[in-house]
């Protein structure tokens, strides 16, 4: 596996955060002690093994010291977790720090050129991630990259509350974007220069986007790999198999959801019309030879795939329950827009068909030996705007993985140890193991048997500091869509 830059810095900066916690962070702290013992806990350790009951987790100076039948030191602050489960902090492999500002449409109902604009959620999203038990996030595509880099720095220094961040580059997009906030590269040289610039600025991965050409994508991959960094992509003009052959490390959303190889008369380096893509994806046979070849190629080239079922569920409003934590967080105007969009959804069966087939493919991919990651893509951009928010979307992603056929323990493993190891942070986070950083989530109930209990977050530990999810969520009530 290629090394990821910044792994050592993650340890040093996160420990510094505990020592230098500002009043803006301390307002949300439930418990901060050099020694903490969580007793009588059901431990779901993130490795994929069965939960263990009546365990004690001893935390010392921000790290897990021991797990099991542990003698509790006299100086320890004790949390009685009877009836509760403790699991590793979730790691969102497709996070963002922005949210839709609302689309602009022509009189005929079609999307206006440049009609999708995005607002940075600098204040609300870090708090919501942490409130929902997401202790680490990869920002898989930045709209305001300097904002993301500053936010990471301020979180690491203990100045604002939020998850640990692996900052991804701005979208590396080709000509033809619908987003006025994205730079369009015009050549492989331009793409290489963009990748080099943002690597120098401190990003730890790159995101290629829908209209990039094969030559431009290859230039980005070569520059990233030269620096020991990774490239992921939400692609369209380039197919999954083409990207795998070029050496890409990761693909977002899954091939049934985005791949254009199924579109008849696909033009090389061109993104087909959306209607043609949706129709091809909805009607593809997951067991067909073409799909099996994609699976084989991705596994052969060691390409990981990030599941983001929670954002594709937005296209099927009957499939997505309204959740009060989500609606409470939204700006009133954003909530009204979202509810109106849900109501006017046309019920095209192709959305549901695509979602179900992507679920089917992801389960088969893992059974065949593929590497599946998990993320939420909390942007609100889709046929239905709005319902997938930071943190809560990641919880929903795990619920949908279980609907796709994974066991709850398997889904938790994907979102914790699996994601941590792909980031290159597996020796620090992702499992409840001695020596790891104490990034933990305490939930009421047992998500190892009922994944819905993952929504019942009572306490979130990051580097051994216990945060209050209710206070974090309340601090951003009615803000998502504004800041």
C-alpha positions as CSV (number, residue, x, y, z in Angstrom):
1,X,0.0,0.0,0.0
2,X,1.3,3.5,-0.8
3,X,2.0,5.7,2.2
4,X,-0.2,8.6,3.1
5,X,1.5,11.8,4.0
6,X,0.6,13.4,7.4
7,X,0.1,10.3,9.5
8,X,2.8,11.3,12.1
9,X,1.3,14.8,12.2
10,X,-2.1,13.4,13.1
11,X,-0.7,12.0,16.4
12,X,1.3,15.1,17.4
13,X,-1.4,17.7,16.6
14,X,-4.3,15.7,18.1
15,X,-2.4,15.3,21.4
16,X,-1.7,19.1,21.3
17,X,-5.4,19.7,21.0
18,X,-6.0,18.2,24.4
19,X,-3.4,20.4,26.1
20,X,-4.5,23.6,24.4
21,X,-8.3,23.3,24.4
22,X,-10.0,26.7,24.0
23,X,-13.2,27.9,25.8
24,X,-15.0,27.4,22.4
25,X,-14.2,23.7,22.6
26,X,-14.5,23.2,26.4
27,X,-18.1,24.3,26.3
28,X,-19.0,21.0,24.8
29,X,-16.8,18.7,27.0
30,X,-18.5,16.3,29.4
31,X,-15.3,14.9,30.9
32,X,-11.6,15.5,30.5
33,X,-9.4,13.6,32.9
34,X,-5.9,12.0,32.6
35,X,-7.4,8.6,33.5
36,X,-10.9,7.5,32.6
37,X,-12.4,4.0,33.0
38,X,-15.5,3.0,31.0
39,X,-16.9,0.1,32.9
40,X,-19.5,-2.7,32.2
41,X,-19.5,-1.8,28.5
42,X,-20.5,-3.9,25.5
43,X,-17.4,-3.5,23.3
44,X,-17.7,-3.5,19.5
45,X,-14.0,-3.2,18.7
46,X,-14.2,-2.4,15.0
47,X,-12.2,-5.5,13.9
48,X,-15.3,-7.4,12.7
49,X,-15.4,-9.8,15.6
50,X,-18.4,-10.3,17.8
51,X,-19.2,-7.8,20.6
52,X,-17.9,-8.6,24.1
53,X,-20.0,-7.9,27.1
54,X,-19.1,-6.4,30.5
55,X,-15.8,-4.9,29.4
56,X,-13.7,-2.1,30.9
57,X,-11.8,0.3,28.8
58,X,-9.1,2.2,30.5
59,X,-8.0,5.5,28.9
60,X,-4.8,7.2,30.0
61,X,-3.6,10.5,28.6
62,X,-5.8,10.3,25.6
63,X,-4.9,6.7,24.6
64,X,-6.5,3.3,25.2
65,X,-4.3,1.6,27.8
66,X,-6.2,-1.7,28.3
67,X,-9.5,-3.4,27.4
68,X,-11.2,-6.3,29.2
69,X,-11.1,-7.3,32.9
70,X,-9.2,-4.3,34.1
71,X,-8.4,-3.1,37.6
72,X,-9.7,0.4,37.8
73,X,-7.1,2.8,39.3
74,X,-8.2,4.9,42.2
75,X,-7.5,8.1,40.3
76,X,-9.7,7.2,37.4
77,X,-12.9,9.0,36.6
78,X,-15.5,6.2,36.0
79,X,-18.3,6.0,33.4
80,X,-20.7,3.2,34.1
81,X,-21.7,2.0,30.6
82,X,-24.2,-0.7,31.7
83,X,-26.7,-1.3,28.9
84,X,-24.6,0.7,26.5
85,X,-22.1,-0.2,23.7
86,X,-18.8,1.4,23.0
87,X,-17.4,1.3,19.5
88,X,-14.6,3.1,17.6
89,X,-15.2,6.6,16.4
90,X,-16.7,6.5,12.9
91,X,-14.5,7.6,10.0
92,X,-16.3,9.3,7.1
93,X,-14.4,8.6,3.9
94,X,-16.6,10.8,1.8
95,X,-17.1,13.9,3.9
96,X,-17.5,17.5,2.9
97,X,-17.6,20.9,4.6
98,X,-20.1,22.4,2.2
99,X,-23.9,22.1,1.5
100,X,-26.1,23.2,-1.3
101,X,-27.2,26.8,-1.5
102,X,-30.1,25.7,-3.7
103,X,-30.2,25.1,-7.4
104,X,-31.2,27.6,-10.1
105,X,-33.5,26.4,-12.8
106,X,-34.8,27.7,-16.1
107,X,-38.5,28.3,-16.8
108,X,-38.8,24.9,-18.4
109,X,-37.5,23.2,-15.2
110,X,-34.0,22.4,-16.5
111,X,-30.9,23.3,-14.5
112,X,-29.4,26.6,-15.5
113,X,-25.8,26.8,-16.5
114,X,-23.8,27.2,-13.3
115,X,-27.0,26.7,-11.4
116,X,-25.5,24.6,-8.6
117,X,-23.8,26.7,-5.9
118,X,-22.4,25.5,-2.6
119,X,-22.0,27.2,0.8
120,X,-19.2,26.3,3.2
121,X,-20.5,24.9,6.5
122,X,-17.5,26.0,8.5
123,X,-19.3,26.3,11.8
124,X,-22.1,23.7,11.7
125,X,-20.6,20.7,10.0
126,X,-17.6,20.1,12.3
127,X,-19.9,20.1,15.3
128,X,-22.5,17.8,13.6
129,X,-19.8,15.3,12.6
130,X,-18.6,15.0,16.2
131,X,-22.1,15.0,17.6
132,X,-23.0,11.9,15.5
133,X,-19.9,10.0,16.5
134,X,-17.7,10.8,13.4
135,X,-14.3,11.5,14.9
136,X,-12.3,11.5,11.6
137,X,-13.3,12.7,8.1
138,X,-11.7,12.8,4.7
139,X,-13.0,15.8,2.9
140,X,-13.4,14.1,-0.5
141,X,-13.4,17.2,-2.6
142,X,-13.1,20.8,-1.4
143,X,-15.0,23.9,-2.5
144,X,-13.1,26.3,-0.2
145,X,-9.8,24.4,0.2
146,X,-8.1,27.1,2.3
147,X,-11.1,27.1,4.6
148,X,-10.8,23.4,5.0
149,X,-7.0,23.6,5.7
150,X,-7.5,26.3,8.3
151,X,-10.3,24.4,9.9
152,X,-8.1,21.3,10.2
153,X,-5.4,23.4,11.8
154,X,-7.8,25.1,14.2
155,X,-9.3,21.7,15.2
156,X,-5.9,20.2,15.7
157,X,-4.9,23.1,17.9
158,X,-8.0,22.8,20.1
159,X,-9.4,26.1,18.9
160,X,-12.8,24.8,17.6
161,X,-14.6,21.5,18.1
162,X,-14.6,19.0,15.3
163,X,-13.3,15.7,13.9
164,X,-9.8,14.9,12.8
165,X,-9.5,15.9,9.1
166,X,-7.7,14.5,6.1
167,X,-8.1,17.4,3.7
168,X,-8.6,16.5,0.0
169,X,-7.8,18.8,-2.9
170,X,-10.3,21.0,-4.7
171,X,-12.2,19.0,-7.3
172,X,-9.8,18.4,-10.3
173,X,-12.4,18.9,-13.0
174,X,-12.3,19.0,-16.8
175,X,-14.1,21.3,-19.1
176,X,-17.9,21.3,-18.9
177,X,-18.6,21.6,-15.1
178,X,-22.0,22.7,-13.8
179,X,-20.3,24.1,-10.7
180,X,-19.1,27.8,-11.0
181,X,-16.9,27.2,-7.9
182,X,-14.8,24.5,-9.6
183,X,-11.6,25.2,-11.6
184,X,-11.5,23.5,-15.0
185,X,-8.2,22.0,-16.0
186,X,-7.5,22.3,-19.7
187,X,-4.6,19.9,-20.2
188,X,-2.5,17.2,-18.5
189,X,0.1,19.9,-17.7
190,X,-2.6,22.0,-16.1
191,X,-3.8,19.0,-14.1
192,X,-0.3,18.1,-12.9
193,X,0.4,21.7,-11.8
194,X,-2.9,21.8,-9.9
195,X,-2.1,18.6,-8.1
196,X,1.4,19.8,-7.2
197,X,0.2,23.1,-6.0
198,X,-2.3,21.7,-3.6
199,X,0.1,19.0,-2.3
200,X,2.5,21.8,-1.4
201,X,-0.4,23.5,0.4
202,X,-1.0,20.5,2.6
203,X,-3.8,18.3,1.2
204,X,-3.4,14.6,1.8
205,X,-5.4,13.3,-1.1
206,X,-6.9,14.3,-4.5
207,X,-10.4,14.1,-6.0
208,X,-10.8,13.8,-9.7
209,X,-14.2,14.8,-11.1
210,X,-16.7,14.1,-13.8
211,X,-15.3,15.8,-16.9
212,X,-11.6,15.0,-16.5
213,X,-9.9,13.2,-19.4
214,X,-7.8,10.1,-19.2
215,X,-4.6,12.0,-19.9
216,X,-5.4,14.6,-17.3
217,X,-6.3,11.9,-14.7
218,X,-3.1,10.1,-15.4
219,X,-1.1,13.3,-14.8
220,X,-2.8,13.7,-11.4
221,X,-2.2,10.1,-10.4
222,X,1.5,10.3,-11.4
223,X,2.0,13.5,-9.4
224,X,0.2,12.2,-6.4
225,X,2.0,8.8,-6.3
226,X,5.3,10.6,-6.7
227,X,4.5,12.3,-3.4
228,X,3.1,9.2,-1.7
229,X,-0.5,10.5,-1.8
230,X,-3.7,8.9,-3.2
231,X,-6.3,9.8,-5.8
232,X,-10.0,9.1,-5.7
233,X,-12.6,10.0,-8.2
234,X,-16.2,10.6,-9.0
235,X,-15.9,9.9,-12.7
236,X,-18.1,10.1,-15.7
237,X,-16.0,10.9,-18.8
238,X,-13.5,8.2,-17.7
239,X,-14.9,4.7,-16.9
240,X,-14.1,2.7,-13.8
241,X,-11.9,0.2,-15.7
242,X,-10.1,3.0,-17.5
243,X,-9.3,4.7,-14.2
244,X,-8.1,1.4,-12.7
245,X,-5.8,0.8,-15.6
246,X,-4.4,4.3,-15.0
247,X,-3.6,3.5,-11.4
248,X,-6.3,5.3,-9.4
249,X,-6.5,4.3,-5.8
250,X,-10.1,4.8,-5.0
251,X,-13.5,5.3,-6.7
252,X,-16.4,7.0,-5.2
253,X,-20.1,5.9,-5.1
254,X,-19.7,2.6,-6.8
255,X,-19.8,1.6,-10.5
256,X,-23.6,1.0,-10.7
257,X,-24.2,4.5,-9.4
258,X,-21.8,6.4,-11.6
259,X,-20.0,4.2,-14.2
260,X,-20.7,5.2,-17.8
261,X,-19.3,2.0,-19.3
262,X,-22.9,0.7,-19.7
263,X,-24.0,3.6,-21.8
264,X,-24.4,2.7,-25.5
265,X,-22.0,4.6,-27.9
266,X,-20.1,6.1,-25.0
267,X,-17.6,8.6,-26.5
268,X,-14.1,8.4,-25.0
269,X,-13.2,11.2,-22.5
270,X,-16.8,12.6,-22.7
271,X,-19.5,12.4,-20.1
272,X,-22.8,11.2,-21.6
273,X,-26.2,12.9,-21.1
274,X,-27.5,12.3,-17.6
275,X,-30.7,10.6,-18.7
276,X,-28.7,8.0,-20.7
277,X,-26.5,7.3,-17.7
278,X,-29.4,6.8,-15.3
279,X,-31.2,4.6,-17.7
280,X,-28.2,2.4,-18.4
281,X,-27.3,2.1,-14.7
282,X,-30.9,1.3,-13.6
283,X,-31.3,-1.5,-16.2
284,X,-27.8,-3.1,-16.0
285,X,-27.7,-6.7,-14.9
286,X,-25.4,-6.9,-11.9
287,X,-24.5,-10.5,-12.8
288,X,-23.7,-9.6,-16.4
289,X,-20.2,-10.2,-17.8
290,X,-19.5,-6.5,-18.2
291,X,-20.2,-5.9,-14.5
292,X,-18.2,-8.9,-13.4
293,X,-15.3,-7.6,-15.5
294,X,-15.4,-4.3,-13.7
295,X,-15.3,-6.1,-10.3
296,X,-12.4,-8.2,-11.4
297,X,-10.4,-5.3,-12.7
298,X,-10.9,-3.2,-9.6
299,X,-9.8,-6.0,-7.4
300,X,-6.8,-6.9,-9.6
301,X,-5.7,-3.2,-9.5
302,X,-6.3,-2.9,-5.8
303,X,-8.8,-0.1,-6.3
304,X,-11.0,0.6,-3.2
305,X,-14.6,1.7,-3.7
306,X,-16.4,4.1,-1.3
307,X,-20.0,3.3,-0.6
308,X,-22.2,6.4,-0.3
309,X,-25.6,4.9,-0.3
310,X,-26.9,7.6,2.0
311,X,-26.6,10.3,-0.7
312,X,-28.2,8.1,-3.4
313,X,-31.1,7.4,-1.1
314,X,-32.0,11.1,-1.5
315,X,-33.3,10.3,-4.9
316,X,-35.9,7.9,-3.4
317,X,-37.7,10.0,-0.8
318,X,-40.1,7.2,0.1
319,X,-37.0,5.2,1.1
320,X,-35.6,7.9,3.4
321,X,-37.4,8.6,6.7
322,X,-37.5,12.1,8.1
323,X,-35.4,12.4,11.2
324,X,-35.9,15.2,13.7
325,X,-32.1,15.7,14.3
326,X,-31.7,16.4,10.6
327,X,-34.6,18.7,10.2
328,X,-33.7,20.5,13.5
329,X,-30.2,21.3,12.1
330,X,-31.4,22.8,8.8
331,X,-31.9,26.5,8.1
332,X,-35.7,27.1,7.8
333,X,-35.3,28.0,4.1
334,X,-33.2,24.9,3.5
335,X,-35.7,22.7,5.3
336,X,-38.6,24.2,3.3
337,X,-36.7,23.6,0.0
338,X,-35.9,20.1,1.0
339,X,-39.5,19.2,2.0
340,X,-40.8,20.8,-1.2
341,X,-38.4,18.7,-3.3
342,X,-39.4,15.5,-1.5
343,X,-43.0,16.3,-2.2
344,X,-42.6,17.0,-5.9
345,X,-40.4,14.0,-6.6
346,X,-41.7,12.3,-9.7
347,X,-41.2,8.7,-8.5
348,X,-39.2,7.6,-11.5
349,X,-38.5,3.9,-10.7
350,X,-35.0,4.1,-12.2
351,X,-33.7,5.9,-9.0
352,X,-34.9,3.0,-6.8
353,X,-33.6,0.4,-9.3
354,X,-30.1,2.0,-9.3
355,X,-30.0,2.2,-5.5
356,X,-30.9,-1.4,-5.1
357,X,-28.5,-2.6,-7.7
358,X,-25.6,-0.6,-6.2
359,X,-26.4,-2.3,-2.9
360,X,-26.3,-5.7,-4.5
361,X,-23.0,-4.9,-6.3
362,X,-21.3,-3.7,-3.1
363,X,-22.1,-6.9,-1.2
364,X,-20.9,-9.0,-4.1
365,X,-17.7,-6.9,-4.4
366,X,-16.7,-7.6,-0.8
367,X,-17.6,-11.3,-1.2
368,X,-15.2,-11.4,-4.2
369,X,-12.4,-9.9,-2.2
370,X,-12.9,-6.2,-3.0
371,X,-12.1,-3.4,-0.6
372,X,-15.2,-1.4,0.3
373,X,-15.0,1.9,2.3
374,X,-17.9,3.9,3.6
375,X,-18.8,7.6,3.4
376,X,-21.8,9.9,3.5
377,X,-21.3,12.7,0.9
378,X,-23.3,15.2,2.9
379,X,-23.7,17.9,0.3
380,X,-27.5,18.0,-0.3
381,X,-26.8,17.9,-4.1
382,X,-29.0,15.4,-5.9
383,X,-32.5,15.0,-7.4
384,X,-33.8,15.7,-3.9
385,X,-31.8,18.4,-2.1
386,X,-31.0,18.3,1.5
387,X,-31.6,15.3,3.7
388,X,-28.0,13.9,4.0
389,X,-26.2,16.0,6.6
390,X,-22.7,15.7,8.2
391,X,-22.6,13.0,10.8
392,X,-26.2,11.9,10.5
393,X,-25.6,10.8,6.9
394,X,-22.8,8.6,8.1
395,X,-25.0,6.9,10.6
396,X,-27.6,6.3,7.8
397,X,-24.8,4.9,5.6
398,X,-24.2,2.1,8.1
399,X,-27.9,1.4,8.3
400,X,-28.1,1.1,4.5
401,X,-25.0,-1.2,4.4
402,X,-27.0,-3.5,6.6
403,X,-30.0,-3.2,4.3
404,X,-27.6,-4.2,1.5
405,X,-26.8,-7.5,3.3
406,X,-23.9,-6.8,5.6
407,X,-24.2,-7.6,9.2
408,X,-24.1,-4.7,11.7
409,X,-20.6,-5.8,12.9
410,X,-19.4,-5.9,9.2
411,X,-20.8,-2.4,8.5
412,X,-19.1,-1.0,11.6
413,X,-15.8,-2.7,10.7
414,X,-16.0,-1.1,7.2
415,X,-16.6,2.4,8.7
416,X,-13.9,2.1,11.4
417,X,-10.9,-0.2,10.9
418,X,-11.4,-0.5,7.1
419,X,-11.5,3.2,6.5
420,X,-8.6,3.9,9.0
421,X,-6.3,1.4,7.3
422,X,-7.0,2.9,3.8
423,X,-6.1,6.3,5.1
424,X,-2.8,5.0,6.5
425,X,-4.0,5.7,10.1
426,X,-4.7,2.1,11.1
427,X,-2.0,2.1,13.8
428,X,-3.6,5.1,15.5
429,X,-7.4,4.9,15.1
430,X,-10.2,2.6,13.9
431,X,-10.2,-0.1,16.6
432,X,-10.6,-0.3,20.4
433,X,-7.1,-1.7,21.1
434,X,-4.4,-0.8,23.6
435,X,-2.1,1.9,22.3
436,X,-4.7,3.4,19.9
437,X,-6.0,6.9,20.4
438,X,-9.2,7.0,22.4
439,X,-11.6,7.9,19.7
440,X,-14.8,6.2,20.9
441,X,-18.5,6.4,20.7
442,X,-20.8,5.4,23.6
443,X,-24.3,4.5,22.3
444,X,-27.5,3.4,24.1
445,X,-28.4,-0.1,23.1
446,X,-26.6,-2.6,20.9
447,X,-25.8,-1.6,17.3
448,X,-24.1,-5.0,16.8
449,X,-27.5,-6.5,16.7
450,X,-29.7,-3.5,15.8
451,X,-27.8,-1.1,13.6
452,X,-30.5,1.6,14.3
453,X,-29.1,2.0,17.8
454,X,-26.1,3.8,16.1
455,X,-28.3,6.9,16.1
456,X,-28.4,6.9,20.0
457,X,-25.1,8.5,20.6
458,X,-24.7,9.6,24.3
459,X,-21.0,10.4,24.5
460,X,-18.2,10.9,21.9
461,X,-14.5,10.6,22.9
462,X,-11.8,12.1,20.7
463,X,-8.3,11.7,22.0
464,X,-9.7,10.7,25.4
465,X,-11.8,13.8,25.8
466,X,-15.5,13.1,26.2
467,X,-17.9,15.5,24.3
468,X,-21.6,16.1,24.7
469,X,-23.4,15.3,21.5
470,X,-26.6,17.0,22.6
471,X,-24.8,20.3,23.2
472,X,-22.9,20.1,20.0
473,X,-26.1,19.5,18.0
474,X,-28.1,22.2,19.8
475,X,-25.3,24.8,19.1
476,X,-26.0,24.5,15.4
477,X,-29.8,24.2,15.4
478,X,-31.2,25.8,12.2
479,X,-27.8,26.6,10.8
480,X,-27.1,24.1,8.0
481,X,-27.5,25.9,4.7
482,X,-26.1,29.1,6.2
483,X,-22.8,28.5,7.9
